[in-house]
Structure formats: C-alpha cells, structure tokens
Amino acid sequence: MRKAIITCTIIQFIKTNNLVRIFYLPILPLLFLCFPNVAFSQLHNDIKQVEHLFKLEEDADYSIHLKQSKNELEATASLLFLFYKEFISSQDIDACVFYPSCSVYSMECLSEEKNTIIALLKISDRLMRCHPLASPASYPIHKKTGKLYDPVEH
Amino acid sequence: MNLLRKPAIFCCLIISITSAKQLSAQHLDEVISFAGRQFELGNYQLSAKEYNRAVFFGAENQDLIYLKIAQCYFNTKDYALSNTFFDKSYFASSSDSIKTEAVLGKAFNNILQSRYMPALTELMNLDTMLSPSQEIKANFYAGIAYFGMNENQQAEEAFKACLEYMGREEKVALMEDEFDAIRKWGGRYNPKTAWVLSLIIPGSGQLYAGEVKEAVNSMALTGGLLYLSILLSRRYSFFEAVLTVLPWFQRYYLGGANKAEKYANEAFLRERYNSYRNILTLMEDE
C-alpha cells in the first residue's frame, strides 16, 4: 500500500507539473519498471480474496446424523432419513414452510433431545404446525431461504 | 518587582502556549504512528480507532488517514463502513491518485459483496489517466464485475486489457480460448429447457443437466405413481385413482421439473466457476 501511494504521488506530481509533463510518457514506463512487484503483488492479494466468488455452496452433509447415532433406534431413524432425503425429498416440491425442514428438524430433535418420547412429541408438534397457513408473525424469517425459522429448542 | 511581573507572565504564557502546541503535534504523530503499527500487526479495530482519534483532533492528510481507516474496516470485512471511509477519503482529497485508490477500494468492496453493478458504476468514476498498476486493478475489477453479470464480451475485453497492462501478451490468446469455451457451454445448460423437458418426460431434464442418478430416480417415482393410478383405476374406478394418487403425482411431477431446472442452473454455475478459476490462473503471475 505504501509503495502504491508513493507511486501514485509521483505520478500525480508528474501529471500536475508542467515542467516534467513533456517527459511524462518516457518516465511512466520507467516508473513502472522501478516497482514491478507492486502491481503484481497487489493483484495476487486481490486474486486470493476473490477466489471464492461464484463458488457453488455445497449441500449439507446429512450422513453426520448416522455417524453420530448413539443407539440402534437412532441409527435406523438416520438411515430412513437418509433414504427419504436422497430418493423422495430430492424429487419433491419445496412444500415445507419452515427452516430447517421438517425432516431435518426431526433428525436434529432425535439426536439432540435426550428423551425420545419428548423428541417424538416435538416432531409431531412441528408436523402439525407445518402448513401453508402458518402465521409468519409467530416466527422470525430465515434470511437466506425466506422461510419461517424454527430450529430445535432445548 | 512590579516591572518584571508583566513580562514574566507574558513569557510564561508564550512558553506554555508554544509547548502545548508542540505537545499536541507530537501527540497526533504518535497516535498516527501507533495506529500504523497496529495496522501492520493486524489489529485493525484498534488501528481504525486510533486513526479516527487522529482525524477527530485535526490531523493533517485526512484523506490518507480516511483511506487507512477504510482499509482497516475492509480487513475486518465490515464492507459498508469501509465504503463510507473510502467515500470520505474521496471527498476529502484533492489528489487524483488518492481519489482513484478510494474508488478502486470501493469497487473491490462491492465485488466482494457480489454487487457487480455498483462496482461497475464506481469504476466509471475513474480518471481516464491512471497509473499502470491502477489500470491493471481497474480492468481486473471490471472483468470480474462483467463476468458476474454474465457479460462475457466486456469481461473478456477487460481481462485482456489487464493482461496487456501486465505485459503478459502471450496469455491474451489463452484468455480468448477460455472465453470461446465459455460461449460454447454458455448455451448448453438452459434451466428453462430442463424444466420443459422434465414436464414432457419426467427425468429428461435431469439427464439434460447431466444428473443421471436423479433422472432415474425421478422416472422411477413418477412412473411408479402412474402405474399405481392405472392399477387403482382398473381395480376400483378412475375417480378413486385420481383422488388418491393425483396429489402425490403432481408433487413429484412438478417437483422433478423444478429440480431439473435447479440442476441445470447448478451445472451452469459449476462450469462458470471452473472457467473463473481458469481465468484467475491466467491472471496470476508466475
């Protein structure tokens, strides 16, 4: 940055000073040659910063629920969930009004809630609340998806 | 004694005023140098705070200090505040070079926020006479902004101009090849075509987007539901078959078409990202 400002200041001096204006064209390439690393190193930094632009966001890894399952019930539920996500939900219309979707909510509820009965009650409650008439005033809006935000609460 | 009192008071006043001024000037220099050290160390919040303090107490070269503050906020990824200080630097400065740095900084901020049109608007404000390093940056930013807006012709011209300013004429032909490739696959993935194809034959839109597994899945689901409806209409009645299967069928039929559109769009974005990576590789200096 300091080098760039020095270069800019010298160029500005050349541009504004009438005496050296006639030497402007020969001086400019020389000046550029004096600091060849300035432009390239700055561009290199800029390139590093813009590398992530246009990158597609990766899909969520749902297999984590299967890996983290603590018992046979959780493992079976995770497998069923994975099958549903991979083969059924992937072809379905985007009907769920909530974020995270009801299936993801169910998996999170089963893995995070210690009491399975309470987890099942919570899932049933969520499935009953998920309909097109769900009140937007009762939930915050998830910025990215524009859906009603309803995560698992403890 | 009375004769000496008045000159003594006068001298004391003069000394105190001059020393106070010196102290004040030293203090501001110290603040700026401290802020500079913090910037070098990567403590951008503290650096911005100290630079702001220097501006508040009337430090000289406010345009340069505003530029530094903008860079502090840029490094903390507070792009909105960074833009505000780039603006302040632009309006506080009478030097074209600092104005150019401020405009370039603001354009880059907008690019990092994927706001390509505002970035281009900023770049339009640039002086026509720029230093080579500023030309390189301006063309590079313009190239990315045009690329982000899918204006491939302008993006190609900007990137080629950037390479020419860098003295990498040998890479211009490679850049042309890359953009020729972009034009070839550009029309290959049309999301609307994928959507229509999936409506005609479920799964064909997914095939068009290169998603074979999803295509088979869609065909199996919609085909299965169609088979079920035929089975039910033969066993019971057409009305009952429609009543029981149609809601499910429309979900997966329309869902499949929507997903085909999404996959085509994703395929396009994936190809675009690969091309973008190739362009960045070309722009990188060996």
HADDOCK unambig.tbl for C-alpha pairs under 7 A between the chains (distance, minus, plus):
assign (segid A and resid 8 and name CA) (segid B and resid 97 and name CA) 5.22 0.50 0.50
assign (segid A and resid 9 and name CA) (segid B and resid 97 and name CA) 6.62 0.50 0.50
assign (segid A and resid 12 and name CA) (segid B and resid 96 and name CA) 6.90 0.50 0.50
assign (segid A and resid 12 and name CA) (segid B and resid 97 and name CA) 6.32 0.50 0.50
assign (segid A and resid 32 and name CA) (segid B and resid 132 and name CA) 6.89 0.50 0.50
assign (segid A and resid 39 and name CA) (segid B and resid 133 and name CA) 4.71 0.50 0.50
assign (segid A and resid 40 and name CA) (segid B and resid 285 and name CA) 6.72 0.50 0.50
assign (segid A and resid 43 and name CA) (segid B and resid 137 and name CA) 6.80 0.50 0.50
assign (segid A and resid 44 and name CA) (segid B and resid 284 and name CA) 6.42 0.50 0.50
assign (segid A and resid 47 and name CA) (segid B and resid 280 and name CA) 6.79 0.50 0.50
assign (segid A and resid 50 and name CA) (segid B and resid 112 and name CA) 6.65 0.50 0.50
assign (segid A and resid 54 and name CA) (segid B and resid 273 and name CA) 5.51 0.50 0.50
assign (segid A and resid 55 and name CA) (segid B and resid 273 and name CA) 5.85 0.50 0.50
assign (segid A and resid 56 and name CA) (segid B and resid 269 and name CA) 6.86 0.50 0.50
assign (segid A and resid 56 and name CA) (segid B and resid 270 and name CA) 6.62 0.50 0.50
assign (segid A and resid 87 and name CA) (segid B and resid 217 and name CA) 6.50 0.50 0.50
assign (segid A and resid 91 and name CA) (segid B and resid 218 and name CA) 6.27 0.50 0.50
assign (segid A and resid 91 and name CA) (segid B and resid 252 and name CA) 5.67 0.50 0.50
assign (segid A and resid 91 and name CA) (segid B and resid 255 and name CA) 5.36 0.50 0.50
assign (segid A and resid 91 and name CA) (segid B and resid 256 and name CA) 4.97 0.50 0.50
assign (segid A and resid 91 and name CA) (segid B and resid 259 and name CA) 6.66 0.50 0.50
assign (segid A and resid 92 and name CA) (segid B and resid 251 and name CA) 5.83 0.50 0.50
assign (segid A and resid 92 and name CA) (segid B and resid 252 and name CA) 4.98 0.50 0.50
assign (segid A and resid 92 and name CA) (segid B and resid 255 and name CA) 4.47 0.50 0.50
assign (segid A and resid 92 and name CA) (segid B and resid 256 and name CA) 6.64 0.50 0.50
assign (segid A and resid 93 and name CA) (segid B and resid 251 and name CA) 5.71 0.50 0.50
assign (segid A and resid 93 and name CA) (segid B and resid 252 and name CA) 6.69 0.50 0.50
assign (segid A and resid 93 and name CA) (segid B and resid 254 and name CA) 6.61 0.50 0.50
assign (segid A and resid 93 and name CA) (segid B and resid 255 and name CA) 3.96 0.50 0.50
